[in-house]
Amino acid sequence: MATPLTASGLLKALRDEGLTVHEVRDWRTHNRNGKGSWGPLNGVMIHHTATTGTDDSVALCYEGRSDLPGPLCHGVIDKKGEIHLVGNGRANHAGLGDGDVLRAVVRESRLPHDNEADTDGNPHFYGFECINLGDGDDPWPEAQIQAIVRASAALCRAHGWGERSVIGHLEWQPGKVDPRGFPMAALRARIRARLAGPADAGETGGGGERPAAHEPFPGTDFFRSGTRSAIITAMGERLVAEGCGHYRQGPGPEWTDADRDSYAAWQRKLGFSGDDADGIPGKVSWDRLKVPAS
């Protein structure tokens, strides 16, 4: 548990981590503190906006909606990897979630499945809304992912937390899917690596964020009907992040026609055609996809 950072402390933590930060209107005093408590803080929650466009997304997160007043988070992370601070204090972003998940975050232990909505998360989590449609097709630029890693690490560093204090909305509230397009386990691995070095380190080298571990190519024969593996789920999530996902409900652990169609789209994106874009992974396309190690 931690005392919330002041507005100046939040701004400093983010900028010390090497982030470009924009201060939006009167964000320093913009909050919902009159409607409930703010703190003690236990972690960071990541969302996607389900919107496009930086200006409109930032305005929405600052002002809120007719049914949900703003701020809807503390910071908006745009496609360029820049942070727009829209609130300081209690914000309407987490809502009701699973108290067992909160207790796991406090212990920094493995998260249980979220199957209840019995605990108000707004007092306990900083929230970042990341601009993405969340439809499985809108890509996540690397600059944006790096900013999510840095922003999360900045707050973990400020409070002495580890990477397990960072969760996705989908891990907190039943029925939520955000952030859709990358696996939270892989994000936490990158946060852990970043926390191993100083705040002002670059993305690689100098003790900063180490390159994420990637799955080695498992061989063409691995990708056949009936194969079930976490590797296939991670592959599908990367395909979605690259804007090549053709899933209705997935991705999931079993190799399906949706995986093959999605991978074929990735091969075509790389410039392959004909038999070289048949949807069956090969080493060249696999190594360029950079599937996080399971």
N, C-alpha and C positions, 0 to 999 in steps of 0.2 A: 504494500500500500504506500501511496506517496501523496504529498501535498501538491496540488496543481501548480504548474509553472505560472509565473506572471506573464503578462503579454510580452514584456521586454525579454524575459527569460526564454520564452518560446521562440521568439524571433532570433535571438542569439544562437540558440541550440541548432536551429535549422541552417542559419548562415555559416556557423562554424563547421557544419558538415559539408560545406561547399555548394549549397543550393542557392539558386536564384529565387528570391522571395519578393512578392508584391503585397503591399498592404492595401486592403480594400476598404475604402470609406472609414467608418468608425469601428472597425473590427475589434479594437482593443476593449470596447465596452459593450459589444454586441453579443448578447447571450440570452438564455432562458432561465437564469438563476432565480427569477421571481416565481418560477413554477416548480422548483424542486432543488435538491442539493446538487452541488458540483464538487465531487471528490468524496472520499479518497480515491485517487486514480490507481488503476490496476493494469492498464494496457492501452494498446493502439488497435483500432479497428479500420479495416480497409473496405471500401465500397467502390462500385462503379456508378456513374451518374445516369446511365441510360439516355444520354443526350449527346448532341454534337455541338461544336463551336465553343470556343473559350469564353467569349463575352457573355453569351446567353447562359452557359452552364454556371459561370461564376455568379451571375445575377440571381439565378434560381437558388443556388446554395446560400447566398446571402439573405435573400428576401423570403424564401420559402414558398409554399403554395397556399391556396385558400384553406385547405384542410390541415396544413402543417406549417406553422410559422417558422421562419428562419431564426438563427442560422441552422442549416441542415448538416453542418460539419464544422471543423475548425479550419481545414485547408483544402483547396481544390488543386489537384495535380493535373496539369494540362499535358497535351501530347508532346510538347517540347521538353517536358521534364521540369517545368517551372511551377512554383508553389504560389497560390493566391490565398492569403489568409482572410477568412470571412467571419471568424468568430473567436471569442476567448471566454471560456466558461461553459456552462451547460449548453449543449446543442441537441437538436432533434435528429439524431442519426442512428443510434443503436436500437432504441425501442426495447420492447420486452424480449428477453431471451432466456436461455437455460442457466439456472443458478449453478448447476453442476459444472457447466463450462467456465463460469466466472471463478469458481473455487479452483478449478484446474489451472486457470491463468494465474491466480494468486500463488499457487504452489509451483508454477512453471512446470507442470507435468503434462503427460499426454492428454489431449482433449477427448472427452467422451462425445458420443453422438448427441447432437442437440435435438431433444424430443419434447421439450417443454418451453413455455413462454411465461415464466413465473417471476422474473427478476428484471427490474429497470436497469438497462445498461448505460443510460445517458449520464449518470453521475460518475461512471467508472472508466470510461474509455475516451481517449482522444479519437477523433474521426477524420479520415481523409477520403474525400470523394475524388475518384479518378475518372477523367473524361473518356468514356467508352460507351458504345451503344449496348454492350452486354448481350448482343445477339449471336455471338459465336463466330461472326464474320469480321467484325471491326477489329483490326490489328492493334496490338500493343507495341508501340515503338520501344526500342531498347532504352532510349533516353528517358521515357516515362517509367519503365520498370526500374531503372537505376535511381530515379528520383523517389519512387516508393520505398526502395531499399534504404536510401539515405535518410529520408524523413523518418522512417520507422526507427532506424538506428540512432538518429539524433535524440529521439525521445527516450529510447531505451538507455542510451548513454547518460542522459540527464538524470534519470531516476535509478540507475543501477540495475536495470532489468536485463534479462536475456531475450533471445529471439522468440521464446515461447510466450512472451507477453504480447505478441502481435498475432491477431486473428483476422479472419475474413468474416464479413456479415453472414455468409452462408454457414459458418461454423458456430454462430451465436443464436440465430433466430430460425426456427423451423420454417421451411418453405422459401427461404431466400436463396438466391443463386449467385450473388455478387461477392467478390469480383469474379466474373466469368471470363475465362480465357487463359489463365495460368494457374498452376497448382500452388496452393499456399505453402505446402511443405518445401517446395523449391525456393520460394521467396524467403522463407525463414532460414534456409540454408545460406542464402546470400547475405541475409542480415547478420547471421552468426559470424560469417567470414569477415564482414565489414567491422563488426565490433571487436575483432581480434587486433585491429590496427587503430591508429590515431584518427580523430575526426577529420583532419585536413588531408588525409591520404587520397590519392587518386583511386580509380576503379581497379587498377592492378599495380602490383609492385609496391615497394616502400612499406610493406606491412599493412596495406589497405585491403580492400575487398579482393579476395582471391578469385580467380576464375572458377565458375561453378563447375562441379564434376558432371560429366556427361556420360550417358549410356554408350558403351561401345556397340558397334553394329553387331546384332545377334545372328546375322546370316539370313539369307533369303528364305530358307526352309522354315524359319521361325514364324513367318507370316502366312498362316494357312488356317482354314476353317477349324474352329474348335480350340485354338490356342487362347489361353486366358493368362494374363500377366499384368502386373502394375506397369510394366514397360509400355504396354499398348495404351493404357490410360494416359500415361505421361506423354506419349507420342501424340495422341489425339488432342491433348491440351495445348501442345506446342503448335499443332496444325491450326487450331482455332486462333491462337495468338498471332499467327502469321496471316490470318484472313483466309485460310484454306479449308476451314471446317465445314463439312456437309453432314452435320448431325442434327437429328430431331430431338433426341434426349441425351445423347452421349456427351463426351466420349466415355467409354467404359472399358473394362478389362478384357473383354472378348473381341477377337478380330472379326469384323463384320464387313459387309459390302460398303457401309458408310465410311469405315476406315480406309478402305481401298479407294473409294471415290475422293476422299479428302486428300489422301497421299498423292493421287494422280494430279490433283489441283496444285499441290506443292511442286511436283516434278515439272509441271507446265510453267509454274512461276519461275523456276530455275532455268527455263529455256529448253527442257527436254520435250520431245514429241514422239508420236508413233509408238512403237514397242518400248521405247525408253520412258514413256509416261503411262505405264500400264497400272500404276497404283501399288506395285510391289516394291518395297524399299530396296534400294541398292546402297552400297557403302558411301558413294559420293554424295548422294542426296541426303542420306541419313546423317553423315558427319556435319553437313551444313545446317540441318534442322536443330542440332544441339539439344537433344532430349535430356532433361535432367536425370541424373542417376537416381534410381529408386532406392 
